[in-house]
Amino acid sequence: MQTYVPNQDRNKLFLCNPLRDITTMNELYQFTYPEITRYAKTVDVAWFNDRNMPHAFFEIEHSTDIQNSILKFYELQDFNSNFYIVADDYRERLFCDIMNRSVFKLIKNRIKFISYESLSSIHTHTHTQNILRLM
C-alpha cells in the first residue's frame, strides 16, 4: 500500500525513524471532492491501493477525542475503505460506548479498534515472517 501521513505528523518518530522516511506519499491523492479530501488529509495514516483509492484510514488516539476521529470516518464512509482507531487497551470501552450511539449506527460495523499491544504484535509477526522469507 501507498502510505500518507499529514504534514504536521511527518517528523514524528516510528522506531527511531521520522515518518517522512517511511511513508510513500508526500501529497494526498485528490480521490474525490475537495470537501471530502479535506477530512482525509487530517487522518493520522491513510493507505492507498494501486488505483490511488483509499484502502484504510487509521486514527492514533493516545489522548485526543475518539469521537472526533469517528466523525472523520463518518464523512469518509462512502468509500470502500477500512477504518481503525488505534489506542491503549483502556480506551476500548470508551470506543465501544461511542460506537453504540445511534448516530453511528450506519458505520458501527466498519470501524475497528486496535490496541497498541495488538498492533505491536502484528508488526513483530510481520517483521519475523519477512525475515524468514529472506532466509
C-alpha positions in Angstrom: 0.0 0.0 0.0 1.0 3.6 -0.5 1.1 5.4 2.8 0.2 9.0 3.6 0.7 10.9 6.8 -0.3 14.6 7.3 2.4 17.2 7.1 2.1 18.0 10.8 3.0 14.4 11.7 5.8 13.7 9.2 8.6 14.5 11.8 7.1 12.1 14.4 9.2 9.0 15.1 8.4 5.4 14.5 11.2 3.0 15.7 13.7 5.9 15.7 12.8 6.9 12.1 10.8 10.0 11.1 7.5 9.1 9.5 8.5 11.1 6.4 11.2 8.5 5.8 8.8 5.5 5.8 5.7 7.0 4.1 5.4 6.7 0.3 3.3 9.8 -0.4 4.0 13.5 0.1 0.6 14.7 -1.0 -2.8 13.1 -0.6 -4.5 12.0 -3.9 -7.5 14.0 -5.0 -9.6 10.9 -5.0 -12.9 12.8 -4.6 -14.5 16.2 -4.0 -12.3 18.8 -2.1 -14.7 19.0 0.8 -14.2 15.2 1.4 -10.5 15.1 0.9 -10.2 17.9 3.5 -11.3 15.3 6.1 -8.9 12.6 4.7 -6.0 15.0 4.9 -6.3 15.1 8.7 -6.5 11.4 9.3 -3.3 10.2 11.1 -2.4 7.5 8.5 -4.0 6.6 5.1 -3.3 3.6 2.9 -4.0 3.8 -0.8 -4.2 0.9 -3.2 -2.6 0.6 -6.7 -5.5 2.5 -8.2 -4.8 5.5 -5.9 -8.0 5.0 -4.0 -8.2 4.8 -0.1 -7.9 1.4 1.3 -7.7 2.1 5.0 -7.7 5.0 7.4 -6.1 4.9 10.9 -6.5 7.4 13.8 -4.0 7.1 16.6 -5.8 8.1 19.8 -3.3 8.5 22.6 -5.0 11.3 24.4 -7.3 13.0 21.9 -11.1 12.7 21.5 -12.0 9.4 19.9 -15.4 10.8 18.8 -13.7 13.4 16.6 -11.9 10.6 14.7 -15.1 8.6 14.3 -16.7 11.7 12.8 -14.0 11.9 10.2 -14.7 8.3 9.3 -18.3 9.1 9.1 -17.5 11.7 6.4 -15.5 9.1 4.5 -18.0 6.2 4.8 -18.9 6.2 1.1 -15.5 4.8 0.2 -14.8 1.1 0.2 -12.2 1.7 3.0 -11.4 0.1 6.3 -11.4 2.4 9.4 -9.3 1.8 12.5 -8.9 3.5 15.9 -5.6 2.7 17.5 -5.2 3.3 21.2 -4.4 1.9 24.6 -6.5 -1.1 25.8 -8.1 1.0 28.5 -9.7 3.3 25.8 -11.6 0.4 24.1 -14.5 0.7 26.4 -14.9 4.4 25.6 -14.7 3.5 21.9 -17.5 0.9 22.3 -19.7 3.4 24.2 -19.3 5.9 21.4 -19.9 3.4 18.6 -23.1 2.3 20.3 -24.6 5.8 19.9 -27.5 5.7 17.4 -25.8 8.4 15.3 -23.1 6.0 14.4 -25.4 3.1 13.6 -24.6 3.1 9.8 -20.8 2.8 10.3 -20.6 0.9 13.5 -19.5 -2.4 11.9 -16.9 -0.7 9.7 -14.7 0.8 12.4 -12.4 -1.5 14.3 -10.4 -0.9 17.5 -6.8 -2.0 17.6 -4.8 -1.7 20.8 -1.2 -0.6 20.8 -0.3 -4.1 22.1 -2.1 -5.9 19.3 -0.6 -3.6 16.7 2.9 -4.2 18.1 2.2 -8.0 17.9 1.1 -7.7 14.3 4.2 -5.7 13.4 6.5 -8.1 15.2 4.9 -11.1 13.5 5.0 -9.5 10.0 8.6 -8.5 10.5 9.5 -12.0 11.6 7.8 -13.5 8.6 9.6 -11.2 6.2 13.0 -12.2 7.8 12.1 -15.9 7.4 11.2 -15.4 3.7 14.6 -13.9 3.1 16.4 -16.9 4.6 
